[in-house]
Amino acid sequence: MSKDSVKNNYVVKPFIISAIVFIFVGSLIGSIWFAFILKVNIPSFNGSIFNLHRIFQVESGLTLLIMGIGFMIVPRFRNTSIGSLTTIKISFLFIILSTFLAIISAINIFDLKIIEQILFFSQIFRILGIILFLGKIFDTLKIKPRLLRDADYFIAFSSICLLIISILNLLEANGNTLLDIEIQLLFPIIMIFGIEYKTLPSFLGFIRPRKKIGLLSLLFLITTFIVGIVAELFADDIILPILFNLFMLSSSITFSISTYVYNNYENKKYILQSTEDKKERYLYTLYHTRISFYFLFIGGILGLMFYLFDKKFIFYDLSIHFIAIGFIGITIASYFPMMLAPILGKPIAVKKSNKIPLILITLSLFIRAIGLMYISFFNDNDLFILHVLTSLSGLLILLAIVIFILLMYKSIKSLS
């Protein structure tokens, strides 16, 4: 890889580092908040702590990370340069400034009128940063790729979704309902679909995705987003959120079929007999992908159950975390070695130990589900040890992040 190419890719490093910091802090806040919930039963969904958790995790961490991935991977799909670095830097600064103002607005140190003004400017800066991102992505998408033009539709649609969501937030403050959070998560989900559509089938099986089923998945996603926006305008309607989750689940299933997520690839036995690095890289991607889609499917089902069964908190909590951590988090982890390679100009080694964060995340979500299930359905608020064990699920996520960073750092140092 040329030095100029590495230098250009290096500009996304602040996106990735900032995103990791925000996600870690957000996870820490979430762990504390979750422990607080288990101690005093289930409080209201509102509150400044919860708002900070969402700001750090979704509005800042995930947004910056997916934007950084978009800035870097989309040009690579066309074997072209990333272009003007100034635009990318300004976009990053706008999002960081937006995050800073959003944090100030959430901690309630000013009166309501000042907070509303701070939040307004936060959303304006966010929209400006997203517009620059959108312009850069669409400018790159104008270059015709050699293969799989259909992936561009997912990437373009995800970027448009991000802008529309941000504009809607400017017109009316975003709430904490399940539908609000699910709509926020659509941007990273659809962008991931676009990247996976382009890369997964060829990497795992040296084959192309199923085009018609892939386009059907995209159609389901477009319908999902439209239904979600309409549901936001008619907040009292219970049918629309159910339809939203049904279409989202349908899109996830059809997409997994189009990209052969659960196929038994013919080339698998040959890869497993090749070099240790190729074998571990293949298994690393395969395990992360399959487990992440399991979480996406279950998260969608839990979202449906939330609206069908009297809006129980367990379904609310698990649906969000299964999708945000189980699908988005695990998928990003699977692509991280590939993302670092163009920044460093060298391939990142993948070893058996790299599966440890995946095990910890899966264990964390399993503990969270079992604990909440017992507490919610058996109304057992006196078994303190169960509350403590369940609250530790958040700390396992933090541990997974720390170990993941250390493993990546160790791989990078081994290249020196």
N, C-alpha and C positions, 0 to 999 in steps of 0.2 A: 504494500500500500504506500502511495506517495506521501511525502512530508506535507504537501499542500492539502491533500485529502484529510490527513490526520488533524492538521491545524483547523480546518473547517469544521470537522466533526467535534473538535474540542470545545466549540462554542456552546454545545448543549450540556456540557459538564455542570454548569451552575443549575440548570433545570433538575438534573438527576440528584445532585447533592442536596439542594434545597428541598426537593420532594421527599428524600429519605429522612431529613431532619423533621419536616412537618409531619410525616406519617408516624415517625417514632414518638414525637411529642403528643400527637393526636391519640396514638395507642395508649400512651401513659395516662392521659386524661380519661380516656375511655375505660381503662382498667380501674381507676379510682372511682369513676362514676358508677361502674357496674358493681363494685364492692359496696358502694353507698346504697344502691338499689336493693341489694340482697340483705342489707342490714335493717333497712326501714321499710321493707316490703317494696311495693312498686309505686314510685311517685309519679307526678305528671311528666309528660314527655318534654315540657318546656323547661327552660332554665339556662342560665348563662354557661354553665359547665358543659351541658349538652351542645349548645351552640358552638362553643370553642372546639369541641370534639369533632363536629361536622366540618367546621371551617378548616381545621388543620388537616383532616383526613381527606375529605371529598373536594371541597372548593379550592383547596390549595395543593395538598400533596398529590392526589391523583391527577388533578388538572395539569400541574406542572410536569409531572412524570410523563403523561400521555402526550402533552405538547412536545416535550423533549424528544420522545420516541418518534413522533410525527415529523419533526424537523430533520431528524437524522435518517430514519428508515425510508421515508417516501422518496427522497432523492436517490437513495441506493437502489430502490426498485427500478430506477431508470438509468442507473449508472451515470448519473450527472452530479455536478457539484451542488453544494447546499445554497450557493448564491450569496447575496448580500448578508454579511454578518451583523451589520448595524440594525437591520429590521428585527432580527432575532433577539439581539441584546435589549432593544427598546421594549419589545413584547414581554420579555422576562421581567424587566424593571416595572412595567405597568402591573403585571400580576403580583409581584412582590409588594408593591405599594398598596394595591387593592387588599391584599391579605393583611398587611399591617393595620390599615384603617378598619377592616372588618373585625380584627381582634380587639381593637380599641372600642368599637361599637358594642361588642359582646360582653365586655367586663363591667359595663354599667357604672362608670366613674363620672359621667356627665348627666345633665338632665335630658329628658326625652327629646326635646327639640334639637339639641346639639348632636345627640346620638343619631337621629334621623338624617341630619345633614352629613355626618361622617359616613354613614352607611350609603348615602346617595353617591358621594364622591368615590367611595370604594367600588361601587358597582360600575360607575362610569369608567374608572381606570381599568377594571376587569374587562369591560366590553372593548375598550381601545386595544388592550393586549390581545384579545381574542380576534379582533378584526385584522390585526397585523398577522397573526397566526393563520387565519383563514386565507388572507391574500397570498401568503407564502405557499401554503399548501396547494391552492388552486392554480397558482402560477406554475408550480411543479407538475401538477396533474395534467396540464395542457400538453406536456411532452408525451407522445404516444409510447407506451411500453411495448416491449417485444412480446410479452406473454401476459395473459390473465388481466385484461382490462377491467373485468368485473370487480376486482378487488378495489379499484378506484371508487366505485359507487358507494361501497361501505365507508371508505375513508372520507369521501366528500360529504356524505350524509351525516357522519358523526360530527364533523366540524360545523356543519350547519346547525345541528342539534345544540351544540355547545353555545353558539351565538344566540339562538332563539331562547334557550333556557335563561341565559344571562340577561337578555332584554326583558323577559317576563319577570325576573327577579327585581329589575329596576322599577318596573311598573307596580309591583306588589311584593312585599318582603316574603322570602321563601319560608315556608313552614316546616314543621318536623313530622308531618304525617308520613305514613309508609309510601304513599304515592309520590310525595315531594322528593323523598330520598331516592326512590326507584328511577324517577325521571332524571335526577342528577347523575345517576350511575349509567344512564344510557350512553353518554358520550364515551367513557372508557370501554364499555362493552362493545359498542359498534366499531370503534377504532381497532380493538383487539380482533374482532371478526375479520376486518379488512386485512390486517397483517397476517392472521392465521390462514385466511383463504389463499393468500399469495405464497405462503411458506410451508404450511403443515403437510399437505399431501405430497409435495415434492421431497421434503426432508424425510418423512417417515416411510414413504412407499414409492418414491420416484414416479408418481402419477399426478394427473391433473384433477382438480376438484370436479364434482358433478355440477355442471353449469346451471341446469334448470332448477335443481333443488336449491342451489346457492341463491339464485335470483328469487325463488319463492321465500327463502329465509329473509332476504332483503325486503321483500314486499310485506312480510309479517312485521318487520322492524318499523317500516314507515307507518303501517297501520297502528302499531303499538304507540309510536310517538304522537300521532294525531289524536288517538283516543285519550292518551295521557293529558295532552294540552286541553282538550275539551272537558275532561274530567276535572281539571284544575279550575275551569271556569264555572262548572256546576258541581261545587264541592259536596252538596248533599246527596248526590246521586250515587247509589251503591253499586249499580250495574256496571257503570263505566270502569271503575277500578278493577272489577272482576274481569272484564273484557281485556283491559290493559295487561293483566297478568297472564291471561290465556294466550293472547297474541305473543307476548314475550316468551312464554314457555314454548309455543309452537315454533317461533323463530330459532330458539336455542336448539331444539331437537332437529329441525330440518338442517340447520347449519352444521351440526355434528355429523349428520348423514352425508352432507355434501363434501365434507373434508375428511371423511373416513376415520373419524376419531377412534372408533371402536373396532375397526377392521383388523384382521390378522394378516399383516403385510407379508407378501411372498419373500421380500428381500430381508426380512428380519433375521432369519437364521444365518444369512451370509454376513450381515453386519455384526452379529454377536460373535462370529468367528474371526472378525478382523482385529485391528489394533485395539488395545485397551481404551485409548482415548475416544475412538469412534464408537466403541461399544457403550461406554459410560455416557457419552453425549447423547446417543440415541435413546438409551433407557431413561436418562434424566428428562428428556423432552417428552417421551412417551408417558411416563408415570405422572408428570406434572399436568400434562394435557388431559389425560383421562380422569384423573381425580378432580381437576378444576371443573370439568363439565358435569361431573356428578354433583358437585356443590351448586353449580348454576341451575341444574334441573330441580334439585331439592329446594333451593332458595325460591324458585318460581312457584313451586307447589305450596310452600309455606306462605308466600304472598297471597295466593288464592285462599288458603285456609284462614288467613287473618280476616278477610272480608266475609267469609262464609260462616265463621264460628265466633261471632260476637266480638271481633277485634281483640282477641287475647294478646297480651304483651309478648308471650313466648313466641308467637308467630311473627310479630313485628320485629322483635330483636333478632331472631335466628334468620329470617328472610334477608335482612340487611347484611348481616355478618357473613352468611354463607355466600352471598353474591360478591360483596366487597372484598372480603378476605379470602374466602374459599375459591372463588373464580378469578376475580381481577388480581388479587395479591399473588396467588400461585402462578397464574399465567405470566405476570410480569417477572417473577422469579425465574421462570423457565427461559425467558428471552434475555435476561440480564447479561449472561456471558456473551451473547451475540451482540448486545448493545455496546458493551465495553470494548469489544475487539476493534471496531473502527475508530474509537476515541484514542485507544492506546497504539493502534497500528500493529497489534499482535493478537493472535488467538488466545483465548482464555481456556486453560485446562479445566476439564470437568472430571471430578473423582467421585467415588462412592460416598464420601463424607458430605458432598453437596446435597444429598437427599435429607440430611438431618433437619433443616428448617421445614421441609415439606412434612416430615413426620410430626414435628412439634405443632405446626399449624393444624394439621388434621386432628391431632390429639386434643388441642385446645378447643376446637369447635365441637368435638365429640363430648368433652367434659361439659362445655357450656350447654349443649343440647340436653344431655342427661340430667344435669342439675336443675335447669329451668323447667324441664318436664315434670320432675318430681315435686318441685316447690309449687308449680302452677296448678297441677292436677290433683295433688294430694293435700294442698293447703297446709303444708308442714313448714311453719315459720319458726318452730322451736328447735329444730335440729341444726344448731349453729355450725357444727363441723361441716355439714353439707354446704351451707352458705359460703364458708371459707374456701372449701375445695372448688366450688363453682367459680368463685371470684378469681381464683388463681389462673383460670383460663386466659384472662387478659394478660397476665404476666408471662405466660407461655408464648404469646404472640410477640411480646417484647424480646424474650429470649431468642426466639426464632429470627427476629430482625438483626439482633446483635451477632448471632452466630453466622448468619448469612453474610453480613458485612465483613466479618473476620475471615470467612472462607474466601470471599472475593479478594480481599486484601492480600491474603496468603498466595492466591493464584497470581495476582499482579506482581508481587515481590519475587515470585519464582521466575518471572520473565526477565528480571533485571540482570 
